[in-house]
């Protein structure tokens, strides 16, 4: 009986490892192809797509580093990502504080309303959103991207922060009130510092979502000087459709900042999600 159980456990472990290896390969191989492909020419991509370049062609990357267009698009993406993250985290933190620490009529209805927002696809709203932004004069304006991105990021951000805020013991708030701390003082001085893992989590999600957003900047910005990196990648691909290696280099450089930010904040992201699930 014991041998049968051990054999079943070994089989399960082997299958799990094989699945993990397969999933890892699906992630690593395209990234490897993109990074190494950027150091090749088109002939090498055709004859040796996954092997090391021979010879290496670093000009695909160095030419982009010398391009003012790439740096301008990088700056636009950074400005929009940081601004939209600040807006959504600030607004969601205050809303989540109220939903988590105060009981009032209609609270659960409002929370459910925000939860329904998770099921609302962004593409459905693009036409009325364009009409609204045009009427407000926000086309070719970074606020035309920042504000809608923040609005669509509110549901998931509020849900994560609310669950985390609810894990803070009521005794902590009572002690703060006895020491003369106001509700806003408790929120600002005590709750937010304690919620740094959750704040880091929603910040990472907001930054990565904004960085990868393609449709909204494409619709809002007709002025090329405001294009973000995803829009720039599409335009670059159209311009250099016959130079796949150069396009791969552009794609790799475009995703490096988001990957770097995620790598730095990975521990906080996992800790914040774990704390939210436990709550």
DOMI-302533 format. One record per atom (N, C-alpha, C, O): x negated, z, y negated. Coordinates in steps of 0.05 Angstrom, whole numbers, plus 32768, in hexadecimal, padded with zeros to 4 digits. Layout:
// DOMI-302533
XZY/...
***
This chain:
// DOMI-302533
7FEF80008018/800080008000/7FEF80007FE7/7FF37FF17FD4/7FDA80117FE8/7FC880147FD1/7FB97FF97FCC/7FB57FF17FB5/7FB07FEC7FE3/7FA27FD37FE0/7FB47FBD7FD4/7FAC7FAD7FC4/7FCE7FBE7FDC/7FE17FAA7FD1/7FE47FAE7FB3/7FE57F9B7FA4/7FE77FC87FAB/7FEA7FCD7F8E/7FD17FC57F7F/7FD37FB97F69/7FB97FCB7F89/7FA17FC47F7C/7F9E7FA67F7A/7F957F9B7F65/7FA67F977F90/7FA47F7A7F8F/7FB77F6F7F7A/7FB07F5C7F6C/7FCF7F7A7F78/7FE27F717F64/7FD87F767F48/7FDC7F667F36/7FCC7F8E7F44/7FC17F947F29/7FAA7F817F22/7FA87F787F0B/7F987F7B7F36/7F837F687F30/7F8D7F4C7F2A/7F837F3E7F19/7FA27F447F39/7FAE7F2A7F33/7FBA7F297F17/7FB67F157F09/7FC97F3E7F10/7FD47F3F7EF5/7FBE7F3F7EE0/7FC17F317ECB/7FA97F4E7EE4/7F937F4E7ED1/7F867F337ECF/7F7F7F2A7EB9/7F827F257EE5/7F767F0B7EE5/7F887EF77ED6/7F7E7EE77EC5/7FA27EF87EDB/7FB47EE67ECD/7FB47EEB7EAF/7FB47ED97E9F/7FB47F057EA8/7FB37F0D7E8B/7F9A7F037E7E/7F9B7EF87E68/7F837F057E8B/7F6A7EFC7E80/7F6B7EDD7E7D/7F617ED37E69/7F757ECF7E91/7F777EB27E8F/7F897EA97E78/7F827E967E6A/7F9F7EB77E74/7FB17EB17E5E/7FA37EB67E43/7FA57EA67E31/7F957ECC7E41/7F867ED37E28/7F717EBE7E22/7F6D7EB67E0B/7F637EB57E37/7F4E7EA07E34/7F5B7E867E2B/7F507E787E19/7F727E7F7E37/7F7F7E667E2F/7F887E677E12/7F857E547E03/7F947E7E7E0A/7F9E7E817DEE/7F867E807DDB/7F877E747DC6/7F707E8E7DE3/7F587E8E7DD2/7F4D7E727DCF/7F447E6B7DB9/7F4D7E627DE5/7F437E477DE3/7F547E367DD1/7F4A7E257DC2/7F6F7E3A7DD1/7F807E2B7DC0/7F7B7E307DA2/7F7F7E1F7D91/7F707E487D9D/7F6A7E507D81/7F4E7E477D79/7F497E3C7D64/7F3B7E4C7D8B/7F1F7E487D85/7F177E2B7D84/7F087E227D73/7F217E1B7D97/7F197DFF7D9A/7F207DEF7D80/7F0F7DE07D77/7F397DF17D75/7F3E7DE27D5D/7F2D7DEB7D45/7F247DDA7D35/7F287E057D43/7F177E0F7D2E/7EFA7E047D31/7EEE7DFB7D1E/7EF07E057D4A/7ED67DFB7D4F/7ED47DDD7D48/7EC17DD37D3C/7EE97DCE7D50/7EEA7DB17D4B/7EE97DAC7D2D/7EDB7D9A7D23/7EF87DBD7D1D/7EF87DB97D00/7EDE7DBF7CF3/7ED47DB07CE3/7ED27DD67CFA/7EB97DDF7CEE/7EA27DCC7CF4/7E947DC37CE3/7E9F7DC67D0E/7E897DB57D17/7E8F7D987D0E/7E7C7D897D07/7EA87D907D0E/7EAF7D757D06/7EA87D6F7CE9/7EA27D587CE2/7EA87D847CD9/7EA07D807CBD/7E837D7A7CB9/7E7B7D707CA4/7E737D807CCD/7E567D7A7CCC/7E4F7D5F7CD9/7E377D5A7CDE/7E637D4F7CE0/7E5E7D367CEE/7E677D1F7CDC/7E727D237CC6/7E617D077CE5/7E6D7CEF7CDA/7E837CE57CEC/7E867CF07D02/7E917CD17CE4/7EA87CC87CF4/7EA07CBC7D0F/7EAF7CBE7D22/7E887CB17D10/7E7F7CA77D2A/7E7A7CBD7D3E/7E827CBA7D55/7E6F7CD37D35/7E6A7CE97D47/7E857CF67D50/7E877CFF7D67/7E987CF77D3E/7EB27D027D45/7EC07CF27D5B/7ECE7CFC7D6C/7EBA7CD87D5C/7EC77CC77D70/7EB87CC97D8B/7EC57CC97DA0/7E9E7CCB7D8A/7E8E7CCB7DA3/7E897CE77DAE/7E877CEB7DC6/7E887CFC7D9C/7E817D177DA5/7E917D2B7D94/7E867D387D83/7EAB7D2D7D99/7EBC7D3D7D87/7EB77D5B7D88/7EBA7D687D73/7EAF7D667D9F/7EAC7D837DA1/7E8F7D8C7DA3/7E8A7DA47DA1/7E7D7D797DA5/7E617D817DA7/7E547D867D8C/7E617D817D77/7E3B7D8F7D8C/7E2D7D947D73/7E267D7A7D65/7E217D667D73/7E257D7A7D4B/7E1E7D617D3C/7E027D587D42/7DF07D697D45/7DFE7D3E7D43/7DE37D337D46/7DE27D187D39/7DE97D047D46/7DD97D167D20/7DCE7D2B7D10/7DE37D3B7D00/7DFB7D327D00/7DDC7D517CF4/7DEE7D617CE4/7DF37D527CC9/7DE07D477CBE/7E0C7D547CC0/7E137D467CA7/7E1F7D5B7C94/7E387D5D7C91/7E0E7D6B7C87/7E197D817C75/7E257D777C5B/7E327D867C4D/7E227D5D7C56/7E2C7D527C3C/7E4B7D557C3A/7E557D577C24/7E597D557C51/7E767D587C50/7E7E7D727C42/7E917D737C34/7E6E7D877C47/7E747DA17C3B/7E677DA47C20/7E747DAD7C0D/7E4F7D9B7C1D/7E417D9E7C03/7E4F7D8E7BED/7E507D977BD6/7E597D777BF4/7E677D677BDF/7E807D757BD6/7E877D737BBE/7E8E7D837BE7/7EA57D937BDF/7E9E7DAA7BCE/7EAC7DB07BBA/7E887DB77BD4/7E7F7DCE7BC4/7E787DC47BA7/7E7A7DD47B94/7E6F7DAC7BA5/7E687DA17B8B/7E807D957B7C/7E7E7D8B7B66/7E977D957B89/7EAF7D897B7E/7EBE7D9D7B6C/7EC57DB37B76/7EC37D967B54/7ED37DA77B42/7EF07DA97B4A/7EFD7DBD7B45/7EFB7D947B57/7F177D947B60/7F1B7DA97B75/7F2F7DB77B74/7F097DAC7B88/7F0C7DC07B9D/7F0C7DDC7B91/7F1D7DEC7B99/7EFA7DE27B7F/7EF97DFD7B73/7F117E027B62/7F1B7E197B61/7F1C7DEE7B54/7F347DF27B45/7F4B7DF97B57/7F5B7E0B7B51/7F4E7DEA7B6D/7F647DF07B80/7F607E0B7B8D/7F747E197B92/7F487E127B92/7F427E2D7B9D/7F4B7E437B89/7F577E577B91/7F447E3F7B70/7F4C7E527B5B/7F6A7E547B58/7F757E6A7B55/7F787E3D7B5A/7F957E3D7B58/7FA17E4C7B6F/7FB47E5D7B6C/7F977E477B88/7FA27E567B9F/7F9D7E737B9D/7FAE7E847BA4/7F857E7B7B93/7F7E7E977B90/7F907EA47B7B/7F9A7EBB7B80/7F947E977B64/7FA67EA27B4F/7FC27EA67B5A/7FCE7EBC7B55/7FCD7E937B67/7FE97E947B70/7FEB7EA97B86/7FFF7EB87B87/7FD87EAA7B99/7FDA7EBD7BAF/7FD87ED97BA5/7FE87EEA7BAE/7FC57EDF7B93/7FC27EFB7B89/7FDA7F037B78/7FE47F197B7B/7FE37EF17B67/7FFA7EF87B56/80147EFC7B66/80227F107B62/801A7EEA7B79/80327EED7B88/80307F067B9A/80457F137B9F/80197F0C7BA4/80157F257BB5/801A7F3E7BA4/80277F507BAD/800F7F3E7B8C/80137F557B7A/80317F597B74/803B7F6F7B75/803F7F437B6E/805B7F457B67/806C7F4F7B7E/807C7F617B7C/80687F427B96/80797F497BAD/80737F657BB7/80857F747BBE/805A7F6E7BB7/80537F897BC1/805D7F9E7BAD/80687FB37BB6/805A7F997B93/80647FAD7B7F/80827FB07B81/808C7FC67B81/80917F997B81/80AE7F9B7B82/80B87FA67B9C/80CA7FB67B9C/80AC7F9E7BB2/80B57FA77BCD/80AF7FC47BD1/80BE7FD37BDE/80987FCE7BC6/80917FEA7BC9/80A67FFC7BBB/80AE80117BC6/80AE7FF47BA3/80C280057B95/80DD80037BA3/80EB80187BA6/80E57FEC7BAD/80FF7FE97BBB/80FE7FF87BD5/811180067BDC/80E87FF67BE4/80E580047BFE/80E580227BFA/80F080317C0B/80DA802C7BE4/80DA80497BDE/80F780537BDB/80FE80677BE6/810780447BCC/8123804C7BC8/8132804A7BE3/8141805D7BE9/812E80357BF2/813D80327C0B/813580477C20/8144804E7C31/811C80507C1E/811280637C32/811780807C2C/811B80907C3E/811680877C12/811780A37C0A/813180AC7BFD/813480C47BF9/8143809A7BF8/815C80A27BEB/817480987BFB/817380827C06/818880A87BFD/81A180A17C0B/81B7809B7BF6/81BD80AC7BE5/81C280847BF7/81D7807D7BE4/81EA80687BF1/81E2805C7C05/820180667BE7/821580547BF2/820C80377BEF/8204802E7BD9/820D80287C05/8205800C7C05/81E880077C0B/81DE7FF17C0A/81D9801D7C11/81BC801A7C16/81B780087C2E/81A77FF57C2D/81C4800E7C45/81C07FFE7C5D/81C97FE17C5A/81BE7FCF7C66/81DE7FDD7C4A/81E77FC27C45/81D17FB27C36/81CC7F9B7C3D/81C47FBF7C22/81AF7FB17C13/81977FAC7C25/818B7F967C23/81907FBF7C36/817A7FBA7C49/81807FA37C5C/816F7F927C61/81997FA37C66/81A17F8D7C77/81A07F727C69/81997F5D7C74/81A77F727C4F/81A77F5A7C3F/818A7F4F7C3D/81867F377C3F/81777F617C39/815C7F587C38/81537F4F7C53/81447F3B7C55/815C7F5C7C69/81547F537C84/815F7F387C8A/81527F287C98/81767F317C80/81827F167C84/81707F017C77/816E7EEA7C80/81627F0A7C61/81507EF77C54/813A7EED7C66/812E7ED77C61/81337EFB7C7C/811F7EF27C8F/81287EDA7C9E/81187ECA7CA8/81437ED67CA0/814D7EC07CB0/81537EA87C9E/815E7E947CA8/814D7EAA7C84/81537E947C72/813B7E827C6F/81277E8A7C64/813C7E697C7A/81257E587C79/811F7E4E7C5D/81317E477C4D/81057E4E7C56/80FD7E467C3B/81047E297C35/810C7E237C1E/81037E187C49/81087DFB7C44/81247DF67C3B/81297DE37C2C/81377E077C43/81537E037C3B/81567E077C1D/81687DFB7C11/81467E197C12/814A7E207BF6/81397E0F7BE3/813B7E137BCA/812A7DFC7BED/81177DEE7BDC/81257DDD7BC6/811C7DDC7BB0/813C7DD07BCD/814A7DC07BB9/81577DD17BA3/81517DCC7B8C/81687DE47BAA/81737DF57B94/815D7E047B85/81607E097B6D/81477E0C7B93/81317E197B85/81247E077B71/811D7E0F7B5B/81217DEE7B78/81157DDA7B66/81277DD77B4D/811D7DD67B36/81417DD57B51/81537DD27B3B/81527DEB7B29/81527DE87B10/81517E027B35/81507E1B7B26/81367E1D7B15/81377E237AFE/81207E167B22/81067E187B14/81057E037AFD/80F97E087AE8/81107DEC7B02/81117DD77AED/81227DE17AD5/811A7DDD7ABE/81387DEE7ADB/81497DF87AC5/813B7E0F7AB6/81407E127A9E/812A7E1E7AC3/811C7E347AB6/81027E2B7AA9/80F47E3B7A9D/80FB7E127AAD/80E27E077AA1/80C97E127AAF/80B47E157AA2/80CB7E177AC9/80B47E227AD8/80A67E0D7AEA/80957E157AFA/80AD7DF47AE7/809E7DDF7AF6/80837DDB7AE8/80807DDD7AD0/806F7DD67AF9/80537DD47AEF/804B7DEE7AE1/803B7DEE7ACF/80557E047AEC/804F7E1F7AE2/804A7E307AFA/805A7E317B0D/80337E3F7AFB/802E7E507B13/80447E647B19/80477E6C7B30/80537E6D7B04/80697E7F7B09/807F7E727B1A/808D7E807B28/80807E587B1A/80947E4A7B2A/808E7E4C7B48/809F7E477B59/80757E537B4F/806D7E577B6B/806C7E757B71/80747E7E7B86/80617E857B5E/805C7EA17B62/80777EB07B66/80797EBF7B79/808A7EAC7B55/80A37EBB7B57/80B37EB47B70/80BC7EC77B7D/80B77E9A7B77/80C67E957B90/80B77EA07BA9/80C47EAA7BBB/809C7E9D7BA9/808D7EA87BC0/80917EC67BC2/80957ED17BD8/80917ED47BAC/80967EF17BAC/80B27EF77BB6/80B67F0A7BC5/80C57EE77BAD/80E17EEC7BB5/80E57EE87BD3/80F27EF87BE0/80D97ED37BDE/80DB7ECF7BFB/80CA7EE27C0C/80CF7EE67C23/80B77EEF7BFF/80A77F037C0E/80B27F1F7C0D/80A97F307C1B/80C77F237BFC/80D37F3E7BFA/80DE7F497C14/80D97F607C1B/80EE7F3A7C24/80FA7F457C3B/80E77F527C4F/80EA7F6A7C56/80D37F437C58/80C07F4F7C6C/80B07F657C60/80A97F797C6D/80A97F637C46/80997F787C39/80A97F927C36/809F7FA77C3B/80C27F907C2E/80D37FA77C2C/80D77FB57C47/80D67FCD7C49/80DC7FA57C5B/80E17FB07C76/80C97FC07C80/80CB7FD67C8B/80B17FB47C7D/80997FC27C86/80937FDB7C77/808E7FF07C82/80957FDA7C5C/808F7FF17C4B/80A480077C4F/809E801E7C4F/80BD7FFF7C52/80D380137C56/80CE80237C70/80D0803B7C70/80C780157C85/80C280237C9E/80AA80367C9B/80AA804C7CA7/8096802E7C8C/807F803F7C89/808680577C77/807D806D7C7D/809480527C61/809C80687C4F/80AD807D7C5D/80AB80957C57/80BD80757C71/80CE80877C7F/80BF809A7C91/80C980AF7C99/80A680937C98/809680A47CA9/808980BB7C99/807F80CE7CA6/808980BA7C7F/807D80CF7C6F/809080E77C70/80A880E47C69/808780FE7C79/809981167C7B/80A6811E7C61/8099811B7C4C/80BE81277C63/80CD812F7C4A/80BF81487C3E/80C2814C7C26/80B181577C4E/80A4816F7C44/808F81687C2F/808A81777C1C/808281517C32/806E81487C1F/807B81447C03/8070814C7BEF/809281377C03/80A081327BEA/80AB814C7BDE/80A981507BC6/80B5815E7BEF/80BE81787BE5/80A881887BD8/80AC81947BC4/809181887BE5/807A81967BDA/8071818A7BBF/806A81997BAC/807381707BBD/806B81637BA4/807F816A7B8E/8077816E7B77/8099816B7B94/80AE81727B81/80AA818F7B77/80AD81947B60/80A481A17B8A/809F81BC7B82/808781C07B70/808681D27B60/807481AE7B73/805C81AE7B61/806181A07B46/804F819E7B36/807A81987B42/8082818C7B28/807E816E7B27/807E81627B12/807C81617B3E/807981447B3F/809481367B3E/80A6813E7B4D/809781227B2E/80B081137B2C/80B281007B43/809F80FD7B53/80C980F27B46/80CC80DF7B5B/80B980C87B59/80AC80C07B6C/80B580BE7B40/80A280A87B3C/808680B27B41/807580A47B4B/808080CB7B38/806680D67B3D/805F80D97B5A/804980D37B63/807380E17B6A/806F80E37B87/806A80C77B93/805880C47BA4/807980B37B89/807580987B93/805A808D7B8B/804C80817B9C/805180927B73/803880867B69/802080957B72/800C80897B7A/802180AF7B71/800980BF7B77/800580C77B94/7FEF80CC7B9D/801B80C97BA3/801980D37BBE/802180BE7BD3/801280B97BE6/803880B27BCF/8042809F7BE4/803180867BE6/802A807E7BFC/802B80797BCF/801C80617BD0/800080647BDC/7FF780547BED/7FF1807A7BD4/7FD7807E7BE2/7FD980827C00/7FC880797C0F/7FEE80917C08/7FF280957C25/7FFA807C7C33/7FF680797C4C/800580687C25/800F80507C31/7FFC80397C2F/800380217C31/7FE2803F7C2A/7FCF80297C27/7FCD80167C3F/7FCA7FFE7C3B/7FCE80207C58/7FCE800D7C6F/7FE67FFA7C6E/7FE27FE27C73/7FFE80047C68/80157FF27C66/80137FDF7C4F/801A7FC87C51/80097FE97C38/80057FD77C21/7FF17FC17C27/7FF47FAA7C1F/7FDC7FC97C36/7FC87FB47C3D/7FD47FA07C50/7FCE7F887C4E/7FE67FA97C62/7FF37F977C75/80037F827C66/80007F6A7C6A/80157F8B7C54/80277F787C47/80177F677C33/801E7F507C2E/80017F717C29/7FF07F617C16/7FE37F4A7C26/7FE27F347C1C/7FD97F507C3D/7FCC7F3B7C4E/7FE17F267C54/7FDC7F0E7C52/7FF97F2E7C5D/800E7F1B7C64/80157F0A7C4C/80197EF27C4E/80187F177C34/801F7F087C1C/800A7EF47C14/80107EDD7C0C/7FF07EFC7C15/7FDA7EEB7C0D/7FD97ED27C20/7FD77EBC7C16/7FDA7ED77C3A/7FD77EC17C4D/7FEF7EAE7C4B/7FEC7E967C4C/80077EBA7C47/801F7EA97C44/801D7E977C2B/80237E7F7C2C/80147EA37C15/80117E947BFC/7FFB7E7F7BFF/7FFE7E687BF6/7FE57E867C0C/7FCF7E737C0F/7FD77E5B7C1F/7FCE7E457C19/7FE87E5F7C33/7FF07E487C44/80097E397C3A/80117E267C46/80157E437C25/802D7E367C1B/80277E1A7C10/80167E167BFF/80357E077C1C/80317DEB7C14/80487DDF7C05/80457DD17BF1/80607DE47C0F/80787DD67C04/807E7DDE7BE7/80837DCD7BD7/807D7DF87BE1/80847E007BC6/80717DF67BB1/807A7DEB7B9D/80567DF97BB4/80457DED7BA0/80477DCF7B9E/80447DC37B88/804D7DC27BB4/80507DA57BB4/80687D9D7BA3/80677D897B94/807E7DAD7BA4/80967DA67B95/80937DAE7B78/809D7DA07B66/80877DC57B72/80867DD07B57/80717DC27B46/80757DBC7B2E/80597DBB7B52/80437DB17B42/80417D927B45/803A7D887B5A/80487D857B2F/80427D687B2D/80277D637B1F/801B7D4E7B22/801E7D787B10/80047D777B02/7FEF7D7E7B17/7FEF7D947B21/7FDC7D6B7B1C/7FC87D707B30/7FB57D877B2A/7FA97D927B3C/7FB37D8E7B11/7FA27DA47B0A/7FAC7DBF7B14/7F9D7DD27B14/7FC57DC07B1C/7FD07DD97B27/7FD37DD87B45/7FDE7DEB7B51/7FCA7DC37B52/7FCD7DC27B6F/7FBD7DD87B7D/7FA77DE07B74/7FC97DE27B92/7FBB7DF67BA3/7FAD7DE87BBA/7FAF7DD07BBD/7F9E7DF87BCA/7F8E7DEC7BDF/7F9F7DDD7BF4/7F977DC77BFC/7FB67DE87BFE/7FC57DD97C11/7FCE7DBD7C07/7FCD7DAA7C15/7FD77DBC7BEE/7FDE7DA37BE2/7FC67D917BDE/7FC77D797BE3/7FAF7D9E7BD7/7F977D8F7BD4/7F8D7D837BEE/7F827D6D7BEE/7F917D917C04/7F897D877C1E/7F987D6E7C25/7F8D7D5A7C2F/7FB37D6F7C1F/7FC37D577C25/7FBA7D3F7C15/7FB87D297C1F/7FB57D447BFB/7FAD7D2E7BE9/7F917D247BF2/7F8C7D0C7BF1/7F807D377BF9/7F657D2F7C02/7F667D1E7C1B/7F577D0B7C1F/7F787D267C2E/7F7B7D177C47/7F857CFB7C41/7F7D7CE87C4E/7F977CF97C2E/7FA17CDE7C27/7F8B7CCD7C1A/7F8A7CB57C1E/7F7A7CDA7C0A/7F657CCB7BFD/7F4E7CC37C0F/7F437CAD7C0D/7F487CD47C23/7F327CCE7C36/7F3D7CCC7C52/7F337CD97C65/7F527CBD7C55/7F5F7CBB7C70/7F4C7CAF7C85/7F4F7CB67C9C/7F397C9F7C7D/7F267C937C90/7F0E7CA47C95/7EFD7C9E7CA6/7F0B7CBA7C86/7EF37CCB7C89/7EFC7CE67C94/7EFF7CFA7C85/7F007CE77CAE/7F0B7CFF7CBB/7EF87D177CB8/7F017D2E7CB5/7EDE7D127CBA/7ECB7D287CB8/7ECD7D367C9D/7ECC7D4F7C9B/7ECF7D277C88/7ED17D337C6D/7EEC7D427C6A/7EEC7D587C5E/7F017D387C76/7F1B7D477C75/7F197D617C84/7F237D757C7B/7F0B7D617C9B/7F087D7A7CAB/7EF87D8E7C9B/7EFF7DA67C9B/7EE47D867C8C/7ED47D987C7C/7EE67DA47C66/7EE37DBC7C60/7EF77D947C5A/7F097D9E7C45/7F1C7DB37C51/7F217DC87C44/7F277DAD7C68/7F3A7DC07C75/7F2D7DDA7C7C/7F387DEF7C77/7F147DD97C86/7F067DF17C8E/7F007E027C75/7F057E1B7C76/7EF77DF67C60/7EF17E057C47/7F0A7E117C3B/7F0A7E267C2F/7F217E037C3F/7F3A7E0D7C33/7F447E267C41/7F517E377C35/7F3F7E287C5B/7F4A7E3F7C6A/7F367E577C6B/7F3D7E6C7C74/7F1D7E527C63/7F097E687C64/7F117E807C53/7F0E7E977C5D/7F1A7E7E7C3A/7F217E967C2B/7F377EA77C38/7F347EBF7C38/7F4C7E9A7C42/7F617EA97C4F/7F577EB77C69/7F5E7ECE7C6E/7F467EA97C78/7F3B7EB57C90/7F297ECC7C89/7F297EE17C97/7F197EC97C74/7F077EDF7C6C/7F177EF77C63/7F107F0E7C6A/7F2C7EF37C53/7F3C7F097C4A/7F497F177C62/7F4B7F307C63/7F537F087C75/7F607F147C8D/7F4B7F237C9D/7F527F397CA7/7F337F197CA0/7F1F7F267CAF/7F177F417CA3/7F137F557CB1/7F167F427C88/7F0F7F5B7C7A/7F257F6F7C7D/7F207F877C80/7F3E7F667C7C/7F557F797C7C/7F627F7C7C97/7F787F877C99/7F557F727CAC/7F627F727CC7/7F697F8E7CD0/7F7E7F937CDB/7F567FA17CCD/7F5B7FBC7CD6/7F737FC97CC8/7F847FD67CD4/7F747FC57CAD/7F8B7FD07C9E/7FA57FC27CA6/7FBA7FCF7CA7/7FA37FA87CAC/7FBB7F9A7CB4/7FC77FA57CCE/7FDF7FAA7CD0/7FB67FA87CE2/7FBF7FB27CFC/7FC87FCF7CFA/7FDC7FD67D06/7FBA7FDF7CEA/7FC27FFB7CE7/7FDC7FFE7CD9/7FED800E7CE0/7FE17FED7CC5/7FFA7FED7CB6/80127FE57CC8/80277FF17CC7/800E7FCF7CD7/80237FC67CE9/80297FDB7CFF/80407FDF7D06/80147FE87D09/80187FFD7D1D/802880147D12/803A801F7D1F/8021801C7CF9/802F80327CED/804C802B7CE7/805E803C7CEA/805180127CE0/806D800A7CDA/807D80097CF4/809580117CF3/807180007D0A/80807FFF7D23/8087801B7D2D/809D80207D36/8073802D7D2A/807880487D32/808E80557D23/809E80657D2D/8090804E7D08/80A5805A7CF8/80C0804F7CFF/80D480577CF3/
***
